[in-house]
């Protein structure tokens, strides 16, 4: 089965509209973006074509109210372009790298990691949200990725059961938060949860020891649980992980802070930067500024050995 896609001239027009114009700012409004997405998918379908350095891939994007990829697929450049280009550069130092995609969402980074690394690489993707995991699985199948292993549980700092947050702050993304943080916001015992709100959690170090996973390059985007994830992979950070990208968020769970994350990476012997402008074509690595600790939301750390 073939899927329609935007023609090159149309993509150029959309890119121009969505980049710096007032129309582009309006279109990036979540409500209008979602409306435009529905209209587009009615006409063309909801599977888009991408191209990363000559590597073609397909991407199913059902847009559950929080897709950041849609406009980028129509008009480019790549979503989080600077990160992708940086990841490609460091990947060239490995013959067969092992990647972790923690908080894989629809599988955008999973696909790119698989394509960049080639068939001899390994990609381990973690996505606890049931709806997102189905989309992730579909995208892996669409692209016939043989070097990807999917896990539908949460990486955290402890083994057990955690909940998917459904507050106003994050219900569109159904982000993962630890139980203690959830209890602080609401009376957890008085709430009736959907079964999919509960997910299994495990520290990565426990999984790595059992399954012999030795990652080289890690990307983390877990909407508040990044402190938990990094605390649960301290051994891997010291012994194996060479490069790590971690998106930070304002509302973090279990009392972890951006400073805690930086300290954990420093304790692992890593050099740390802020990846300033990581969602643009012209991002750059800078020394970690002091204001990152007081205003960490929507910022990215990059750490390397």
Backbone as numpy.savetxt, mean C-alpha at the origin, in Angstrom:
# Nx Ny Nz CAx CAy CAz Cx Cy Cz
-10.79 -13.03 -23.41 -11.64 -11.83 -23.41 -10.76 -10.59 -23.41
-11.08 -9.64 -24.23 -10.33 -8.39 -24.26 -11.13 -7.30 -23.58
-10.43 -6.34 -23.01 -11.07 -5.26 -22.28 -10.74 -3.94 -22.95
-11.73 -3.06 -23.13 -11.46 -1.77 -23.76 -10.60 -0.90 -22.87
-9.88 0.02 -23.48 -9.06 0.95 -22.72 -9.07 2.30 -23.42
-8.66 3.32 -22.67 -8.63 4.65 -23.23 -7.56 4.74 -24.31
-7.85 5.43 -25.37 -6.87 5.64 -26.42 -5.79 6.59 -25.94
-4.63 6.56 -26.59 -3.52 7.42 -26.19 -3.90 8.90 -26.22
-4.54 9.41 -27.29 -4.93 10.83 -27.29 -5.87 11.18 -26.13
-6.82 10.27 -25.84 -7.74 10.53 -24.74 -7.01 10.57 -23.41
-6.04 9.67 -23.24 -5.27 9.67 -21.99 -4.47 10.96 -21.84
-3.95 11.48 -22.94 -3.19 12.73 -22.87 -4.11 13.88 -22.47
-5.31 13.88 -23.01 -6.27 14.93 -22.66 -6.65 14.84 -21.18
-6.93 13.63 -20.71 -7.31 13.44 -19.31 -6.16 13.81 -18.39
-4.95 13.45 -18.79 -3.80 13.80 -17.96 -3.66 15.30 -17.81
-3.88 16.01 -18.92 -3.77 17.47 -18.87 -4.85 18.06 -17.98
-6.06 17.52 -18.08 -7.19 18.03 -17.30 -6.98 17.77 -15.81
-6.46 16.57 -15.48 -6.41 16.16 -14.07 -5.12 16.58 -13.37
-4.21 17.24 -14.05 -2.93 17.55 -13.43 -2.99 18.85 -12.64
-3.06 19.99 -13.31 -2.91 21.26 -12.61 -4.10 22.21 -12.80
-5.08 21.81 -13.55 -6.19 22.70 -13.83 -7.23 22.67 -12.72
-8.09 23.69 -12.72 -9.17 23.74 -11.75 -10.11 22.56 -11.95
-10.32 22.18 -13.21 -11.18 21.02 -13.50 -10.60 19.76 -12.87
-9.27 19.65 -12.90 -8.62 18.49 -12.30 -8.83 18.43 -10.80
-8.75 19.57 -10.13 -8.98 19.60 -8.69 -10.41 19.22 -8.35
-11.34 19.67 -9.18 -12.74 19.31 -8.97 -12.94 17.82 -9.17
-12.32 17.27 -10.25 -12.49 15.86 -10.56 -11.91 14.97 -9.48
-10.87 15.46 -8.79 -10.27 14.66 -7.72 -11.10 14.69 -6.44
-12.15 15.49 -6.41 -13.09 15.42 -5.30 -13.65 14.00 -5.22
-13.63 13.35 -4.02 -14.02 11.94 -3.93 -15.38 11.62 -4.53
-16.39 12.48 -4.27 -17.73 12.20 -4.79 -17.76 12.26 -6.31
-17.18 13.32 -6.88 -17.17 13.45 -8.33 -16.28 12.39 -8.98
-15.17 12.09 -8.31 -14.29 11.05 -8.82 -15.03 9.72 -8.92
-15.77 9.41 -7.87 -16.52 8.15 -7.86 -17.58 8.14 -8.96
-18.26 9.29 -9.14 -19.28 9.38 -10.19 -18.66 9.18 -11.56
-17.51 9.84 -11.80 -16.83 9.71 -13.07 -16.36 8.27 -13.29
-15.90 7.64 -12.20 -15.46 6.25 -12.28 -16.60 5.35 -12.73
-17.78 5.55 -12.14 -18.94 4.72 -12.52 -19.32 4.93 -13.98
-19.29 6.18 -14.41 -19.62 6.48 -15.81 -18.61 5.82 -16.74
-17.32 5.95 -16.39 -16.28 5.38 -17.24 -16.42 3.85 -17.34
-16.65 3.20 -16.18 -16.74 1.75 -16.18 -17.98 1.24 -16.91
-19.05 2.04 -16.89 -20.25 1.67 -17.65 -19.94 1.60 -19.14
-19.08 2.51 -19.60 -18.75 2.57 -21.03 -17.62 1.63 -21.39
-16.54 1.65 -20.59 -15.30 0.97 -20.97 -14.99 -0.29 -20.16
-15.69 -0.48 -19.03 -15.33 -1.59 -18.15 -14.43 -1.14 -17.03
-14.23 -2.00 -16.01 -13.48 -1.61 -14.82 -12.13 -2.31 -14.73
-11.61 -2.76 -15.87 -10.25 -3.29 -15.92 -9.42 -2.36 -16.79
-8.37 -1.83 -16.19 -7.54 -0.83 -16.84 -6.20 -1.43 -17.23
-5.57 -0.80 -18.21 -4.25 -1.23 -18.66 -3.18 -0.30 -18.10
-2.09 -0.87 -17.65 -0.96 -0.09 -17.19 0.31 -0.50 -17.91
1.33 0.36 -17.79 2.61 0.07 -18.42 3.70 0.67 -17.53
4.54 -0.17 -16.95 5.65 0.28 -16.13 6.95 -0.10 -16.83
7.60 0.90 -17.43 8.86 0.65 -18.13 8.77 -0.49 -19.13
7.71 -0.46 -19.91 7.54 -1.46 -20.96 6.84 -2.72 -20.53
6.59 -2.89 -19.24 5.89 -4.06 -18.72 4.40 -3.78 -18.68
3.64 -4.45 -19.53 2.19 -4.28 -19.57 1.54 -5.05 -18.43
0.51 -4.46 -17.84 -0.26 -5.21 -16.86 -1.71 -4.73 -16.88
-2.60 -5.60 -16.38 -4.02 -5.28 -16.26 -4.35 -5.06 -14.80
-5.36 -4.21 -14.55 -5.68 -3.86 -13.18 -7.19 -3.70 -13.04
-7.77 -4.57 -12.23 -9.20 -4.50 -11.92 -9.39 -3.52 -10.77
-10.21 -2.49 -10.99 -10.41 -1.44 -9.99 -11.91 -1.22 -9.79
-12.54 -1.94 -8.84 -13.97 -1.79 -8.61 -14.34 -0.53 -7.85
-13.35 0.14 -7.23 -13.56 1.43 -6.57 -14.59 1.30 -5.44
-14.18 0.68 -4.34 -15.04 0.58 -3.16 -15.04 1.89 -2.37
-15.03 3.01 -3.05 -15.11 4.28 -2.38 -13.77 4.87 -1.97
-12.67 4.19 -2.27 -11.38 4.70 -1.80 -10.24 4.35 -2.75
-10.49 4.26 -4.04 -9.43 3.91 -4.97 -8.60 5.14 -5.34
-7.29 5.09 -5.13 -6.43 6.21 -5.53 -5.88 6.06 -6.94
-6.21 4.94 -7.62 -5.52 4.59 -8.84 -6.23 5.06 -10.11
-7.52 5.24 -10.03 -8.36 5.39 -11.21 -7.86 6.48 -12.16
-7.74 7.70 -11.68 -7.32 8.81 -12.53 -5.92 8.58 -13.09
-5.05 7.98 -12.29 -3.69 7.74 -12.74 -3.66 6.77 -13.92
-4.53 5.78 -13.92 -4.54 4.83 -15.03 -5.03 5.49 -16.31
-5.90 6.47 -16.18 -6.40 7.14 -17.36 -5.39 8.15 -17.90
-4.75 8.88 -17.00 -3.91 9.97 -17.47 -2.45 9.92 -17.10
-2.08 9.02 -16.16 -0.68 8.95 -15.74 -0.26 10.22 -15.02
0.96 10.35 -14.50 1.96 9.28 -14.48 1.56 8.17 -13.52
2.45 7.25 -13.23 2.11 6.16 -12.34 1.67 6.69 -10.98
0.82 5.93 -10.32 0.48 6.25 -8.93 1.74 6.09 -8.09
2.03 7.10 -7.24 3.25 7.13 -6.44 4.48 6.89 -7.32
4.54 7.68 -8.36 5.54 7.54 -9.41 6.96 7.49 -8.86
7.31 8.42 -7.96 8.68 8.49 -7.46 9.07 7.23 -6.70
8.14 6.67 -5.95 8.44 5.45 -5.20 8.70 4.30 -6.17
7.87 4.19 -7.21 8.05 3.12 -8.18 9.41 3.22 -8.85
9.79 4.42 -9.26 11.08 4.61 -9.93 12.25 4.32 -8.98
12.10 4.72 -7.72 13.14 4.45 -6.74 13.25 2.95 -6.47
12.12 2.29 -6.36 12.10 0.85 -6.13 12.74 0.11 -7.30
12.47 0.57 -8.50 13.08 -0.04 -9.69 14.60 0.09 -9.64
15.06 1.24 -9.22 16.51 1.48 -9.17 17.20 0.55 -8.17
16.64 0.42 -6.96 17.29 -0.44 -5.97 17.12 -1.91 -6.32
16.05 -2.25 -7.02 15.84 -3.64 -7.42 16.95 -4.13 -8.31
17.55 -3.24 -9.08 18.60 -3.62 -10.01 19.84 -4.15 -9.31
19.93 -3.97 -7.98 21.06 -4.50 -7.21 20.86 -5.97 -6.84
19.72 -6.55 -7.19 19.40 -7.93 -6.82 19.13 -8.77 -8.06
19.58 -10.00 -8.03 19.25 -10.93 -9.12 17.83 -11.46 -8.97
17.45 -11.78 -7.75 16.11 -12.32 -7.50 15.63 -11.81 -6.14
15.17 -10.57 -6.07 14.76 -9.97 -4.79 13.50 -10.60 -4.22
13.37 -10.49 -2.91 12.14 -10.89 -2.22 11.48 -9.63 -1.67
10.21 -9.43 -2.04 9.45 -8.25 -1.66 8.38 -8.62 -0.63
8.04 -7.65 0.23 6.83 -7.72 1.04 5.94 -6.55 0.69
4.67 -6.81 0.41 3.68 -5.76 0.21 2.69 -5.85 1.36
2.87 -5.00 2.36 2.07 -5.06 3.59 0.99 -4.00 3.52
-0.26 -4.45 3.44 -1.38 -3.56 3.15 -1.52 -3.45 1.65
-1.73 -4.58 0.99 -1.64 -4.66 -0.47 -2.83 -4.01 -1.19
-3.96 -3.83 -0.48 -5.14 -3.22 -1.08 -5.53 -3.98 -2.35
-5.64 -3.32 -3.49 -6.05 -3.98 -4.72 -4.90 -4.70 -5.43
-3.68 -4.51 -4.96 -2.55 -5.22 -5.55 -1.69 -4.41 -6.49
-1.81 -3.10 -6.44 -1.02 -2.25 -7.33 0.48 -2.51 -7.15
0.96 -2.42 -5.91 2.38 -2.65 -5.66 2.75 -4.12 -5.85
1.85 -5.01 -5.52 2.11 -6.44 -5.72 2.42 -6.73 -7.19
1.60 -6.19 -8.08 1.83 -6.39 -9.51 3.17 -5.79 -9.93
3.42 -4.56 -9.51 4.64 -3.88 -9.92 5.87 -4.59 -9.36
5.82 -5.01 -8.10 6.94 -5.76 -7.54 7.21 -7.03 -8.33
6.14 -7.73 -8.68 6.28 -8.96 -9.45 6.90 -8.69 -10.82
6.44 -7.64 -11.48 6.97 -7.30 -12.81 8.41 -6.81 -12.73
8.70 -5.94 -11.74 10.06 -5.41 -11.62 11.06 -6.50 -11.27
10.66 -7.39 -10.37 11.59 -8.42 -9.92 11.81 -9.54 -10.91
10.82 -9.76 -11.78 10.94 -10.85 -12.75 10.53 -12.18 -12.16
10.47 -13.22 -12.99 9.94 -14.52 -12.56 10.74 -15.19 -11.45
12.02 -14.82 -11.28 12.83 -15.46 -10.23 12.68 -14.77 -8.88
11.98 -13.64 -8.84 11.76 -12.94 -7.57 10.59 -13.56 -6.83
10.40 -13.11 -5.58 9.27 -13.57 -4.77 8.57 -12.36 -4.17
7.24 -12.41 -4.17 6.44 -11.33 -3.59 5.46 -11.95 -2.61
5.46 -11.44 -1.38 4.51 -11.87 -0.35 3.61 -10.69 -0.03
2.31 -10.86 -0.28 1.35 -9.77 -0.12 0.40 -10.06 1.03
0.13 -9.01 1.81 -0.71 -9.16 3.00 -1.86 -8.16 2.92
-3.09 -8.66 2.93 -4.28 -7.82 2.89 -5.39 -8.49 3.68
-5.71 -7.98 4.89 -6.71 -8.62 5.74 -8.16 -8.34 5.35
-8.39 -7.21 4.67 -9.77 -6.84 4.33 -10.33 -7.81 3.29
-11.48 -8.39 3.57 -12.03 -9.44 2.72 -12.35 -8.95 1.31
-12.98 -7.76 1.20 -13.34 -7.25 -0.12 -12.10 -6.91 -0.93
-11.12 -6.26 -0.28 -9.89 -5.90 -0.98 -9.11 -7.15 -1.38
-9.14 -8.17 -0.53 -8.39 -9.40 -0.83 -8.94 -10.07 -2.08
-10.25 -10.03 -2.26 -10.84 -10.61 -3.47 -10.35 -9.88 -4.71
-10.27 -8.56 -4.63 -9.77 -7.77 -5.77 -8.29 -8.06 -5.99
-7.52 -8.11 -4.91 -6.11 -8.46 -4.99 -5.92 -9.80 -5.69
-6.69 -10.80 -5.29 -6.60 -12.12 -5.91 -6.94 -12.08 -7.39
-7.97 -11.29 -7.72 -8.36 -11.15 -9.13 -7.23 -10.54 -9.95
-6.58 -9.52 -9.40 -5.50 -8.86 -10.14 -4.29 -9.76 -10.31
-4.01 -10.59 -9.32 -2.92 -11.56 -9.47 -3.25 -12.56 -10.57
-4.51 -13.02 -10.60 -4.93 -13.97 -11.64 -4.94 -13.32 -13.02
-5.42 -12.08 -13.11 -5.46 -11.39 -14.40 -4.08 -11.30 -15.03
-3.08 -11.09 -14.20 -1.72 -10.90 -14.71 -0.89 -12.17 -14.70
-1.53 -13.29 -14.31 -0.86 -14.60 -14.33 0.48 -14.55 -13.58
0.44 -13.99 -12.38 1.65 -13.83 -11.60 1.96 -15.13 -10.84
3.07 -15.74 -11.17 3.44 -17.02 -10.58 4.37 -16.89 -9.38
4.87 -15.69 -9.16 5.85 -15.50 -8.07 5.26 -14.76 -6.87
3.93 -14.74 -6.77 3.23 -14.01 -5.71 2.53 -14.98 -4.76
2.70 -14.77 -3.46 2.00 -15.52 -2.43 1.13 -14.55 -1.64
-0.17 -14.85 -1.54 -1.12 -13.95 -0.88 -1.46 -14.46 0.52
-1.59 -13.50 1.45 -1.96 -13.84 2.83 -3.11 -12.94 3.26
-4.20 -13.55 3.71 -5.35 -12.77 4.16 -5.36 -12.71 5.68
-4.34 -12.12 6.24 -4.31 -11.80 7.66 -3.45 -10.57 7.85
-3.44 -10.06 9.07 -2.74 -8.81 9.35 -1.39 -9.10 9.99
-0.37 -8.40 9.54 0.89 -8.39 10.25 0.78 -7.39 11.39
1.24 -7.79 12.57 1.12 -6.92 13.74 2.25 -7.22 14.71
2.13 -6.74 15.94 3.16 -6.95 16.95 2.82 -8.09 17.88
1.72 -8.77 17.62 1.31 -9.88 18.47 0.43 -10.83 17.67
0.37 -12.05 18.15 -0.49 -13.05 17.53 -1.86 -13.00 18.21
-2.92 -13.00 17.41 -4.26 -12.95 17.99 -5.30 -12.51 16.99
-6.27 -11.79 17.48 -7.36 -11.28 16.65 -7.43 -9.77 16.82
-7.45 -9.04 15.71 -7.63 -7.59 15.76 -8.86 -7.25 14.93
-9.25 -5.98 14.98 -10.46 -5.57 14.29 -10.16 -4.59 13.19
-11.01 -4.60 12.18 -10.94 -3.60 11.14 -11.75 -2.40 11.59
-11.12 -1.23 11.56 -11.76 -0.01 12.05 -12.92 0.38 11.16
-14.03 0.81 11.78 -15.19 1.25 11.00 -15.68 2.61 11.47
-14.77 3.43 12.02 -15.14 4.77 12.45 -15.29 5.67 11.24
-15.80 6.88 11.45 -15.95 7.84 10.36 -14.60 8.16 9.73
-13.55 8.15 10.56 -12.22 8.50 10.07 -11.74 7.55 8.98
-12.09 6.27 9.11 -11.47 5.33 8.19 -12.43 4.31 7.59
-13.73 4.49 7.72 -14.63 3.44 7.26 -14.60 3.26 5.74
-14.23 4.31 4.99 -14.13 4.13 3.54 -12.98 3.18 3.19
-11.88 3.29 3.93 -10.73 2.43 3.65 -10.75 1.15 4.47
-11.66 1.08 5.47 -11.72 -0.07 6.39 -10.31 -0.43 6.85
-9.65 0.56 7.42 -8.26 0.39 7.84 -8.16 -0.51 9.05
-6.98 -1.04 9.25 -6.73 -1.94 10.36 -6.24 -1.16 11.57
-6.89 -1.39 12.72 -6.41 -0.80 13.97 -6.38 -1.88 15.05
-5.47 -1.72 15.99 -5.36 -2.68 17.08 -6.55 -2.60 18.02
-6.78 -3.66 18.76 -7.93 -3.73 19.65 -7.88 -2.64 20.71
-6.71 -2.38 21.29 -6.64 -1.41 22.37 -7.00 -0.01 21.88
-6.58 0.33 20.66 -6.93 1.64 20.11 -8.42 1.71 19.82
-8.98 0.61 19.34 -10.41 0.57 19.06 -11.19 0.80 20.36
-10.74 0.14 21.44 -11.45 0.25 22.71 -11.42 1.67 23.25
-10.34 2.40 22.94 -10.26 3.78 23.42 -11.30 4.67 22.74
-11.63 4.35 21.49 -12.56 5.19 20.73 -14.01 4.81 21.00
-14.25 3.53 21.25 -15.62 3.07 21.43 -15.66 1.97 22.48
-16.83 1.75 23.03 -17.01 0.63 23.93 -17.08 -0.63 23.09
-15.98 -1.32 23.00 -15.88 -2.42 22.05 -16.88 -3.53 22.35
-17.24 -3.74 23.62 -18.14 -4.83 23.96 -19.58 -4.53 23.59
-19.89 -3.27 23.34 -21.29 -2.92 23.08 -21.62 -2.85 21.59
-20.60 -3.13 20.75 -20.80 -2.98 19.30 -21.00 -4.34 18.66
-21.97 -4.41 17.76 -22.18 -5.64 16.99 -21.39 -5.54 15.70
-20.44 -6.46 15.50 -19.55 -6.41 14.35 -19.97 -7.38 13.26
-19.70 -6.98 12.04 -19.76 -7.92 10.93 -18.60 -8.90 11.09
-18.78 -10.13 10.64 -17.75 -11.15 10.79 -16.43 -10.71 10.17
-16.49 -9.96 9.08 -15.28 -9.55 8.40 -14.51 -8.47 9.14
-15.08 -7.92 10.23 -14.35 -6.95 11.04 -13.22 -7.61 11.82
-13.32 -8.91 12.06 -12.32 -9.62 12.83 -11.32 -10.28 11.89
-10.04 -10.07 12.15 -9.01 -10.70 11.32 -7.90 -11.24 12.21
-7.26 -12.28 11.73 -6.13 -12.87 12.44 -4.91 -11.97 12.28
-4.12 -11.88 13.34 -2.87 -11.12 13.27 -1.71 -12.00 13.71
-0.53 -11.69 13.16 0.67 -12.44 13.49 1.88 -11.55 13.28
2.88 -11.59 14.14 4.12 -10.85 13.88 4.83 -11.46 12.67
5.41 -10.61 11.85 6.11 -11.13 10.68 7.26 -12.04 11.08
7.96 -11.72 12.17 9.09 -12.56 12.58 8.65 -13.99 12.85
7.44 -14.18 13.40 6.93 -15.53 13.62 6.69 -16.24 12.30
6.08 -15.53 11.36 5.81 -16.11 10.04 7.11 -16.41 9.30
8.08 -15.48 9.37 9.34 -15.66 8.66 10.09 -16.88 9.16
10.07 -17.09 10.46 10.76 -18.25 11.03 10.10 -19.55 10.59
8.78 -19.55 10.55 8.05 -20.76 10.18 8.14 -21.04 8.68
8.02 -20.00 7.86 7.94 -20.17 6.40 9.25 -19.85 5.67
10.25 -19.44 6.40 11.56 -19.11 5.84 11.46 -18.03 4.76
10.88 -16.91 5.15 10.74 -15.75 4.27 11.80 -14.73 4.67
12.64 -14.36 3.71 13.75 -13.44 3.99 13.66 -12.25 3.04
12.91 -11.22 3.41 12.65 -10.12 2.48 13.83 -9.17 2.32
13.95 -8.63 1.12 14.94 -7.60 0.83 14.32 -6.21 0.83
13.13 -6.10 0.22 12.48 -4.81 0.01 11.05 -4.89 0.55
10.67 -3.91 1.37 9.37 -3.94 2.04 8.65 -2.62 1.82
7.35 -2.72 1.52 6.49 -1.54 1.46 5.34 -1.75 2.45
5.11 -0.73 3.31 4.07 -0.82 4.34 3.11 0.35 4.18
1.82 0.04 4.07 0.77 1.07 4.04 -0.45 0.46 4.70
-0.59 0.68 6.00 -1.62 -0.02 6.78 -2.50 0.93 7.60
-2.52 2.19 7.23 -3.46 3.17 7.77 -3.57 3.16 9.29
-2.44 3.31 9.94 -2.45 3.46 11.39 -1.79 2.34 12.15
-1.60 1.18 11.52 -1.01 0.03 12.22 0.46 -0.16 11.88
1.09 0.87 11.31 2.49 0.71 10.89 3.43 0.46 12.07
3.14 1.06 13.22 3.96 0.80 14.40 3.89 -0.65 14.82
2.69 -1.23 14.75 2.51 -2.64 15.09 3.28 -3.54 14.14
3.18 -3.24 12.85 3.85 -4.07 11.84 5.36 -4.06 12.04
5.94 -2.88 12.21 7.39 -2.76 12.33 7.89 -3.39 13.63
7.12 -3.24 14.71 7.50 -3.88 15.97 7.53 -5.40 15.82
6.64 -5.92 14.99 6.57 -7.37 14.79 7.58 -7.92 13.80
8.44 -7.06 13.24 9.45 -7.55 12.30 10.86 -7.07 12.69
11.10 -6.88 13.97 12.39 -6.36 14.42 13.55 -7.27 14.03
13.37 -8.57 14.14 14.43 -9.51 13.78 14.73 -9.45 12.29
13.67 -9.42 11.48 13.86 -9.34 10.02 14.53 -8.04 9.62
14.21 -6.95 10.32 14.84 -5.67 10.03 16.34 -5.72 10.31
16.74 -6.39 11.36 18.16 -6.46 11.70 18.91 -7.42 10.79
18.24 -8.51 10.37 18.98 -9.58 9.70 18.80 -9.62 8.18
17.68 -9.11 7.66 17.42 -9.35 6.25 17.00 -8.10 5.46
16.07 -7.35 5.97 15.48 -6.25 5.19 16.53 -5.17 4.93
16.67 -4.83 3.65 17.65 -3.83 3.23 17.02 -2.48 2.90
15.77 -2.50 2.45 15.07 -1.28 2.04 13.63 -1.35 2.52
13.12 -0.25 3.06 11.76 -0.23 3.57 11.10 1.11 3.28
9.89 1.05 2.73 9.06 2.23 2.50 7.86 2.11 3.44
7.61 3.15 4.24 6.52 3.09 5.20 5.73 4.39 5.17
4.47 4.31 4.75 3.60 5.48 4.76 3.07 5.69 6.19
3.12 6.93 6.65 2.68 7.26 8.00 1.29 7.89 7.98
0.60 7.76 9.11 -0.76 8.30 9.24 -0.92 8.98 10.58
-1.84 9.90 10.62 -2.02 10.73 11.81 -2.54 9.93 12.99
-3.50 9.07 12.74 -4.16 8.33 13.81 -3.57 6.92 13.87
-2.66 6.70 14.79 -1.99 5.41 14.91 -2.51 4.66 16.12
-2.48 3.35 16.05 -3.08 2.55 17.11 -2.06 2.11 18.15
-2.57 1.70 19.29 -1.78 1.13 20.38 -0.66 2.04 20.86
-0.90 3.34 20.76 0.01 4.35 21.30 1.37 4.42 20.60
1.51 3.77 19.46 2.74 3.94 18.69 2.76 5.34 18.07
3.95 5.87 17.88 4.12 7.18 17.27 5.12 7.08 16.13
5.21 8.15 15.36 6.20 8.20 14.28 7.61 8.10 14.86
7.82 8.68 16.02 9.14 8.62 16.65 9.48 7.17 17.03
8.48 6.40 17.48 8.71 4.99 17.80 9.16 4.22 16.56
8.55 4.53 15.44 8.90 3.85 14.19 10.33 4.19 13.79
10.67 5.46 13.85 12.02 5.89 13.50 13.04 5.21 14.41
12.76 5.16 15.70 13.68 4.54 16.65 13.86 3.05 16.36
12.77 2.35 16.04 12.86 0.93 15.73 13.72 0.69 14.50
13.60 1.55 13.51 14.41 1.41 12.30 15.88 1.75 12.60
16.10 2.76 13.43 17.47 3.10 13.82 18.11 1.95 14.61
17.35 1.34 15.50 17.86 0.23 16.29 18.24 -0.96 15.41
17.60 -1.04 14.25 17.93 -2.12 13.30 19.13 -1.77 12.44
19.72 -0.60 12.68 20.91 -0.20 11.93 20.61 0.40 10.58
19.43 1.01 10.44 19.03 1.56 9.15 19.20 3.07 9.12
19.52 3.57 7.94 19.58 5.01 7.69 18.20 5.45 7.22
17.67 6.55 7.77 16.26 6.89 7.56 16.12 8.26 6.92
15.17 8.35 5.99 14.88 9.60 5.28 13.36 9.79 5.23
12.95 11.02 5.00 11.57 11.23 4.55 11.58 11.25 3.03
10.64 10.54 2.44 10.48 10.54 0.99 9.50 11.67 0.65
10.02 12.87 0.49 9.19 14.04 0.26 8.66 14.02 -1.18
7.36 14.31 -1.34 6.75 14.34 -2.67 6.66 12.97 -3.31
6.44 11.93 -2.50 6.49 10.56 -3.02 5.36 10.23 -3.98
4.29 11.03 -3.96 3.18 10.77 -4.89 3.33 11.54 -6.21
4.40 12.26 -6.36 4.62 13.06 -7.56 5.67 12.39 -8.44
5.96 13.03 -9.56 7.02 12.55 -10.44 8.40 13.00 -9.98
8.45 13.93 -9.02 9.72 14.55 -8.66 9.98 14.45 -7.16
9.69 13.31 -6.57 9.95 13.12 -5.16 11.44 13.06 -4.87
11.79 13.28 -3.58 13.20 13.32 -3.22 13.37 12.85 -1.78
14.54 12.29 -1.46 14.85 11.88 -0.11 15.51 13.02 0.65
14.99 13.31 1.85 15.57 14.37 2.67 15.78 13.83 4.09
16.61 14.52 4.86 16.77 14.16 6.26 15.42 14.29 6.97
15.19 13.42 7.94 13.91 13.43 8.65 13.75 14.76 9.39
12.74 15.58 9.03 12.56 16.88 9.71 11.82 16.70 11.03
11.99 17.65 11.93 11.37 17.57 13.25 9.85 17.57 13.16
9.29 18.29 12.17 7.83 18.40 12.11 7.17 17.08 11.72
7.95 16.11 11.27 7.35 14.82 10.93 6.75 14.16 12.17
7.36 14.38 13.34 6.86 13.74 14.56 5.56 14.37 15.05
5.37 15.64 14.79 4.14 16.31 15.23 3.06 16.27 14.15
3.47 16.04 12.91 2.50 16.01 11.81 2.88 14.90 10.83
2.68 13.63 11.22 3.13 12.52 10.38 2.17 12.12 9.27
0.96 12.66 9.27 -0.07 12.15 8.37 0.29 12.32 6.90
0.09 11.23 6.14 0.26 11.24 4.69 1.71 11.57 4.29
2.65 11.03 5.07 4.06 11.21 4.76 4.72 9.84 4.74
5.84 9.75 4.05 6.47 8.45 3.88 7.92 8.47 4.36
8.26 7.40 5.08 9.65 7.16 5.47 10.28 6.16 4.50
11.57 6.37 4.22 12.35 5.38 3.50 13.56 5.05 4.35
13.82 3.76 4.57 14.95 3.34 5.39 15.77 2.33 4.61
17.08 2.39 4.78 17.97 1.47 4.06 19.14 1.07 4.96
19.71 -0.08 4.66 20.92 -0.53 5.34 22.14 0.09 4.68
